[in-house]
Amino acid sequence: MDSFHPGDGVEKSLAVEASDRLRGFRGELYGCLGRRADELFELTDALLCADGPVHTLVGLCLAPEHRRGHGALYDAVNVGRVDAERLGRALAQLPLTRMFGGRIVLAVDATAWLRPDAETCPERGFCHVYGRTRESDQFLPGWPYQLVAALESGPTSWTALLDARRLHPAEDATAVTAEQLRAVVDRLRAAGHWSPGDPPMLVVLDAGYDVCRLAYLLADLPLQLIGRIRADRVLLTALAPLRPDRPRPTGRPRRHGAAMTLADPASWPQPSTRSARQTDRYGRAEALSWDRMHPRLTHRGAWAAHPGRLPIVEGTLLRLQVEHLPGARAAKPIWLWTSALDADADAVVRCWQAYLRRFDLEHTIRFAKQVLGWTRPKLRAPAAADRWTWLIIAAHTQLRLARPLAHDLRRPWERPLPTERLTPARVRRGFRYLHAKTPSPARAPKPTHPGPGRPPGVTNRRRAPRYDVGKNPTRAAATSSEQAVKG
């Protein structure tokens, strides 16, 4: 399939390679679908070829690429089957863009599928969302999902989605994140994207993640974690070595050095490195770093069940101050912590540049919700929501693979863009023309007729069960046992 006619042989060979890769992924996607495979595959094609944003799930059955009825659509989403493990391996087999001379940069972010009024939906938790301003944050019931994606360099809204997982209210978010990252790294290593001797992969995380605990849990993997921390934290320096000319102190040996309060510049020690760069978007960016900084851990919270003495998780602390934000707004400094030790000035610049690219994943999440209609369906079962989420990832991956083949079908008020700068929305706008030239592995629908349904005048006598929000079964059972003992 060749959707355009390039002038030279190099571009033509690249187009043929991209076409073969798209066709191969579509065949592998069909192999990842079990029960209701034909309907699930056509539903993904309808998702890609629909005109405009997706507002309703049933509206996709009106697309010409969807040859079955709306009953088959709901049946496939509710009781179909998607092999998420095999699809994750297929995503890892695809080519990945690299940054900083050959490094893979992964971003982890969580987003909420809000279901505040769906009392019949189980496994809902309280999701932190913002209102009209950052100061009007609130907690609403919903399904939190965590995505892992590979980032690209330069100004772009493209990311390579690699994995998605729904967070259960009773699960430890940090432990789930470590397990998810471990699975993604294992797939990338099995696919040959990382070999011994290559630089470690960078993983960027926003505030809200316990980056120090993640660094401890993933210390055996070739990862360098970069996470944002709050500006009111207190970190500790490494313990200075004992001087031979001074007597050895008595009592319990110290494990920590001096305390550094991030909000108090008077407590800051001398920085290890200073660097400054001029950026097009943020103006002058200045970064300070302190080597071998660690938090003070206590036997509480996530570390309550840790056996023995608590570890010391050392890393490099960064303070980034930019001249202005987009729109000439004043910018507050941000604090980053990375698991790398003895980071020089170039490594520090690489860390905050990778963190700034993390916001590309937010563009992908917004595109999935507003254009592909990720959170539009009113599904009841969490398994159906997981199934629909993987179809969204498969659709976005096909858009990424079709990026070199797409035409720029721009509106009269839009500026023309080269092929390498087309946005996901513009690539989706012309995907119908690529779909017409790409064979579909889905079989033709069989002639059928709708079932009898519920007899007229008969109401539904089976009341759906109601579920609490954010209920921890283990904690609830323990509380009940304590109350029984006290009673």
C-alpha positions in Angstrom: 0.0 0.0 0.0 1.4 3.4 -1.0 -0.9 6.3 -0.1 1.3 8.9 -1.8 3.8 9.1 -4.6 7.2 10.3 -3.3 9.7 11.6 -5.6 12.8 9.5 -4.8 13.4 5.9 -4.0 14.4 6.5 -0.4 11.1 8.0 0.6 9.3 5.3 -1.4 11.1 2.5 0.4 10.3 4.2 3.8 6.6 4.3 2.8 6.6 0.7 1.8 8.3 -0.2 5.1 5.7 1.8 7.1 2.9 0.2 5.1 4.2 -3.3 5.8 4.6 -2.5 9.5 1.0 -1.2 9.7 -0.3 -4.3 8.0 1.7 -6.6 10.2 0.5 -4.9 13.4 -3.1 -5.1 12.2 -2.7 -8.8 11.7 -1.1 -9.3 15.1 -3.9 -7.2 16.7 -6.5 -9.6 15.2 -4.5 -12.5 16.7 -4.7 -10.8 20.1 -8.5 -10.8 20.0 -10.3 -13.9 21.2 -14.0 -14.1 21.7 -15.9 -11.6 19.4 -12.6 -11.0 17.5 -14.3 -9.8 14.3 -16.5 -7.3 16.0 -13.7 -6.0 18.2 -11.5 -5.5 15.2 -14.2 -3.7 13.2 -14.9 -1.5 16.3 -11.3 -0.4 16.3 -11.5 0.4 12.6 -14.7 2.4 13.2 -12.9 4.2 16.0 -10.2 5.2 13.5 -12.4 6.2 10.6 -15.3 7.9 12.3 -16.0 11.5 11.3 -15.0 13.9 14.1 -14.7 13.1 17.8 -16.4 10.0 19.3 -19.2 11.1 21.5 -21.1 7.8 22.0 -20.1 4.1 21.8 -23.2 3.2 19.8 -22.5 5.9 17.3 -19.6 3.9 16.0 -21.9 1.3 14.5 -23.0 4.0 11.9 -19.5 4.1 10.4 -19.2 2.3 7.0 -16.2 0.3 8.4 -18.5 -1.2 11.0 -20.6 -3.9 9.2 -22.4 -5.3 12.2 -25.2 -4.1 14.4 -25.2 -2.2 17.6 -26.1 -5.4 19.6 -22.9 -7.0 18.4 -21.0 -3.9 19.4 -22.2 -4.0 23.0 -21.8 -7.7 23.2 -18.1 -7.5 22.1 -17.2 -4.8 24.6 -19.0 -6.6 27.5 -18.1 -10.2 26.9 -15.3 -10.1 24.3 -11.7 -11.0 25.0 -8.5 -9.1 24.4 -5.2 -10.8 25.2 -3.5 -7.8 26.9 -0.2 -9.6 27.5 0.2 -10.6 23.9 -0.8 -7.1 22.7 1.7 -5.6 25.1 4.4 -7.8 23.6 3.3 -6.7 20.1 3.6 -3.0 21.1 7.1 -3.6 22.5 8.2 -5.2 19.2 7.5 -1.9 17.2 10.3 0.6 16.6 10.7 3.2 19.4 12.1 6.6 19.1 15.1 7.5 21.3 16.5 10.6 22.9 19.9 11.9 24.1 21.9 9.8 21.6 20.1 6.5 22.0 18.3 6.4 25.3 14.8 5.2 25.7 12.7 7.6 27.8 9.5 6.3 29.4 6.8 8.3 31.0 4.3 7.1 33.6 1.1 9.0 34.4 -2.3 8.2 35.9 -5.6 9.6 34.7 -9.2 9.1 35.9 -12.2 7.6 34.1 -14.8 9.4 36.3 -18.0 7.5 37.2 -19.4 9.6 40.1 -23.1 8.5 39.6 -22.5 4.9 38.6 -23.4 3.1 41.8 -23.6 -0.2 40.1 -20.0 -0.1 38.9 -17.7 -2.1 41.2 -14.0 -1.3 42.1 -14.4 2.4 41.9 -12.0 4.5 43.9 -11.6 8.2 44.7 -9.7 10.0 41.9 -8.0 13.3 42.4 -9.1 15.8 39.8 -8.9 19.5 39.4 -11.7 21.9 39.0 -11.6 25.2 37.2 -8.4 26.1 39.0 -5.5 24.2 40.7 -6.9 25.4 44.0 -10.3 23.8 43.5 -9.1 20.2 43.5 -11.5 17.4 44.6 -11.9 13.7 44.8 -14.6 12.0 42.6 -15.4 8.3 42.2 -14.0 6.6 39.2 -11.6 4.2 37.7 -8.0 5.4 37.8 -5.8 4.1 34.9 -2.0 4.3 34.7 -0.3 4.5 31.4 3.3 3.9 30.3 4.5 5.4 27.1 7.8 6.0 25.3 8.6 9.7 24.5 10.0 11.4 21.5 12.4 14.3 21.3 11.4 17.8 20.1 8.1 19.5 20.2 5.5 16.9 19.5 2.2 15.4 20.7 3.1 11.9 19.8 3.9 9.1 22.3 4.2 5.3 21.9 1.7 3.8 24.4 3.1 0.6 25.8 0.9 -0.5 28.7 -2.2 0.5 30.7 -3.4 -0.8 34.0 -6.4 0.0 36.1 -5.6 0.7 39.8 -7.8 -1.2 42.3 -8.8 0.7 45.4 -7.2 -1.9 47.6 -3.8 -2.0 45.8 -0.6 -0.2 46.7 -0.1 2.3 43.9 3.7 2.3 44.2 3.9 -1.5 44.2 1.6 -1.6 41.1 3.7 1.0 39.4 6.9 -1.0 40.1 5.2 -4.2 38.8 4.0 -2.4 35.6 7.4 -0.9 34.9 9.1 -4.2 35.4 6.7 -5.9 32.9 7.3 -3.1 30.3 11.1 -3.3 30.7 11.1 -7.1 30.4 9.1 -6.8 27.1 11.5 -4.1 25.7 14.5 -6.2 26.6 13.0 -9.3 25.1 12.3 -7.3 21.9 15.9 -6.3 21.7 15.5 -2.6 22.4 18.0 -2.7 25.3 21.2 -4.8 25.6 23.8 -5.1 28.3 26.2 -2.1 27.8 23.5 0.3 26.6 22.8 3.4 28.8 19.9 2.9 31.3 16.4 3.8 30.3 15.0 7.0 31.7 11.7 7.0 33.5 10.0 10.3 34.3 7.2 10.7 36.8 5.2 13.6 38.0 4.5 14.6 41.6 2.4 12.1 43.5 4.7 9.1 42.9 7.0 7.9 45.6 10.1 8.0 43.4 12.5 7.0 46.2 10.6 3.9 47.0 10.3 3.0 43.3 14.1 3.4 42.9 14.5 0.9 45.8 12.0 -1.6 44.3 13.5 -1.3 40.8 17.2 -1.2 41.7 17.9 -4.4 39.8 16.6 -3.0 36.4 18.6 -0.8 34.0 16.4 2.3 34.9 17.2 5.8 36.0 14.1 7.3 37.6 13.4 11.0 37.5 10.5 12.3 39.6 9.1 15.6 40.8 9.0 16.1 44.6 7.1 18.6 46.7 8.8 21.9 47.5 8.2 21.4 51.3 10.2 18.2 51.6 13.3 17.7 53.8 16.1 15.6 52.5 19.3 14.5 54.1 22.9 14.6 52.9 25.3 11.7 53.0 27.2 11.1 56.2 30.6 12.6 56.0 33.5 10.2 56.5 35.3 10.3 59.9 38.5 12.2 60.1 41.4 10.3 61.5 42.6 13.3 63.5 39.3 13.4 65.5 38.2 10.9 68.2 35.5 8.5 67.2 32.1 9.6 68.7 30.4 7.5 71.3 26.9 6.2 71.2 24.8 4.9 68.3 26.5 5.5 64.9 24.9 8.2 62.8 23.3 7.2 59.5 22.4 10.6 58.0 24.1 13.9 57.4 22.8 17.4 57.6 19.1 18.2 56.9 18.2 20.2 53.8 14.9 22.0 53.9 13.8 22.8 50.4 11.7 25.7 51.5 14.6 27.3 53.5 17.6 28.4 51.3 19.6 29.0 54.5 19.8 25.2 55.0 21.0 24.4 51.5 24.6 23.1 51.3 26.9 24.0 48.5 25.5 22.6 45.2 27.5 19.9 43.4 26.9 21.4 39.9 25.5 24.6 38.3 24.3 24.8 34.8 22.3 27.1 32.6 20.7 26.7 29.2 18.7 28.9 26.9 15.4 27.4 25.7 12.9 28.6 23.1 9.8 27.9 25.2 10.9 28.8 28.8 13.7 31.3 28.3 16.8 30.8 30.5 16.8 27.6 32.5 19.1 27.4 35.5 19.6 24.1 37.4 21.4 23.3 40.7 22.1 19.8 41.8 23.1 18.1 45.1 24.6 14.7 45.0 23.8 11.8 47.4 20.6 13.2 48.9 18.0 10.8 50.5 14.8 11.1 52.5 14.5 9.9 56.1 12.5 6.7 56.1 10.4 5.5 59.1 8.5 2.3 59.8 5.2 3.8 58.8 3.0 3.7 55.8 4.5 1.7 52.9 7.7 0.9 54.9 5.8 -0.4 58.0 6.2 -4.1 56.9 9.9 -3.7 55.8 12.0 -6.3 57.7 15.1 -5.1 59.5 16.7 -1.7 59.2 15.3 0.7 56.6 17.5 1.3 53.6 19.1 4.6 52.6 18.0 5.4 49.0 20.5 8.0 47.7 20.1 10.0 44.5 20.7 13.5 43.0 18.5 16.4 43.9 17.8 19.0 41.3 16.3 22.5 41.4 15.1 23.9 38.1 14.3 27.6 37.7 13.0 28.8 34.3 12.6 32.4 33.2 9.0 32.2 32.3 6.2 29.8 31.4 4.3 29.9 28.1 2.3 33.1 28.0 4.9 35.2 29.9 3.7 33.9 33.3 6.0 33.8 36.3 7.4 30.4 37.0 8.1 28.8 40.4 11.1 26.6 40.7 10.5 22.8 40.6 12.4 20.2 42.5 13.4 16.9 40.9 15.0 13.8 42.4 16.8 11.2 40.2 18.2 7.8 41.2 21.5 8.5 39.4 24.5 9.2 41.6 27.5 11.4 40.8 25.6 13.2 38.0 27.6 15.8 36.2 26.3 19.0 34.6 25.4 17.2 31.3 23.5 14.5 33.2 21.6 17.1 35.2 20.5 18.9 32.0 19.5 15.6 30.5 17.3 14.9 33.5 15.2 18.1 33.5 15.0 18.0 29.7 13.5 14.5 29.9 11.1 15.7 32.6 9.8 18.5 30.4 9.0 16.0 27.7 6.8 14.2 30.1 3.9 16.5 29.3 3.6 14.9 25.9 1.9 12.0 27.6 -0.8 14.4 28.8 -1.5 15.4 25.2 -1.9 11.7 24.3 -4.4 11.3 27.2 -6.3 14.3 26.2 -6.5 13.1 22.6 -7.7 9.7 23.7 -10.4 11.2 25.8 -11.6 14.1 23.7 -11.2 12.6 20.2 -11.2 8.8 20.5 -13.8 8.9 23.2 -11.9 6.8 25.7 -14.1 7.7 28.7 -17.3 8.3 26.8 -18.9 4.8 27.1 -21.1 4.3 30.2 -19.8 0.8 30.9 -20.7 -1.1 34.1 -18.1 -3.8 34.4 -14.4 -2.9 35.0 -13.4 -5.7 32.6 -15.3 -4.0 29.8 -13.5 -0.8 30.6 -10.2 -2.6 30.4 -11.1 -4.1 27.1 -12.1 -0.8 25.7 -8.9 0.8 27.0 -6.8 -1.7 25.1 -8.8 -1.0 21.9 -8.0 2.7 22.4 -4.3 1.9 22.7 -4.4 -0.3 19.5 -6.1 2.5 17.6 -3.6 5.1 18.7 -0.8 2.8 17.7 -2.2 2.4 14.2 -2.3 6.2 13.9 1.4 6.3 14.9 2.3 3.7 12.4 0.3 5.4 9.7 2.0 8.7 10.4 4.5 8.5 7.4 1.7 7.5 5.0 -1.0 10.1 5.9 -2.1 13.1 3.8 -2.5 16.5 5.3 -6.3 16.9 4.9 -6.3 20.3 6.6 -9.2 22.6 7.0 -9.2 25.9 5.2 -8.3 27.8 8.4 -5.4 25.4 9.3 -1.8 25.9 8.4 -0.2 23.3 6.2 2.2 20.9 8.0 4.9 18.6 6.8 4.4 14.9 7.2 6.7 14.5 10.2 4.7 17.2 12.1 1.2 16.0 11.5 -0.8 15.7 14.7 -2.7 12.5 15.7 -6.0 14.2 14.9 -4.8 15.1 11.3 -3.6 11.5 10.8 -6.9 10.1 11.9 -8.7 12.5 9.6 -7.2 10.7 6.6 -7.0 7.2 8.0 -10.2 6.2 6.1 -8.3 6.4 2.8 -5.5 4.2 4.2 -8.0 1.7 5.5 -9.6 1.3 2.1 -6.2 0.1 0.7 -5.3 -2.1 3.7 -6.8 -5.7 3.9 -8.8 -6.5 6.9 -8.5 -9.9 8.6 -12.0 -9.6 10.0 -14.6 -12.0 8.5 -17.8 -10.8 6.9 -20.8 -10.7 9.2 -23.3 -13.6 9.0 -26.9 -12.8 8.3 -28.9 -12.7 11.5 -31.9 -11.1 13.2 -32.3 -9.4 16.5 -33.4 -11.4 19.5 -36.9 -11.1 21.1 -35.6 -9.0 24.0 -37.7 -8.3 27.0 -41.5 -8.8 26.5 -43.4 -5.5 26.2 -44.8 -4.3 29.5 -42.5 -6.4 31.6 -40.2 -4.4 33.8 -36.7 -5.4 34.9 -37.1 -7.3 38.2 -33.4 -8.0 38.8 -32.0 -5.0 40.6 -28.3 -4.5 39.9 -26.2 -4.6 43.1 -24.7 -1.3 44.5 -21.1 -1.0 45.5 -19.3 1.3 47.8 -16.6 3.6 46.6 -13.0 3.1 47.6 -13.8 0.2 49.9 -10.7 -1.8 51.1 -11.9 -5.4 51.7 -8.9 -6.2 53.9 -9.2 -3.1 56.0 -13.0 -3.5 56.3 -12.6 -7.1 57.5 -9.9 -6.1 60.0 -12.1 -3.3 61.3 -15.1 -5.6 61.6 -12.9 -8.1 63.6 -11.7 -5.4 65.9 -15.2 -4.2 66.6 -16.3 -7.8 67.3 -13.4 -8.3 69.7 -14.2 -5.0 71.5 -17.9 -5.9 71.6 
